[in-house]
Amino acid sequence: MWELFKTDPAKKLQKQHAALLAEAHRMSAIDRSKSDALVAQAADVEMELMKVLSKKT
């Protein structure tokens, strides 16, 4: 029953990745260096997501 309330770490990482990319896109018109830093963070989150997904299968 408590299984319903557990969050899926993959979904959490996917949301975080999408948010970082959206913010990077918004910042690309304002501050390119911050945009590049956000893209790098998104890449790190993507690698972590791939690790989580590979453990599931």
Secondary structure, DSSP 8 states (H G I E B T S, - for coil): -GGGG---HHHHHHHHHHHHHHHHHHHTTT-HHHHHHHHHHHHHHHHHHHHHHHHH-
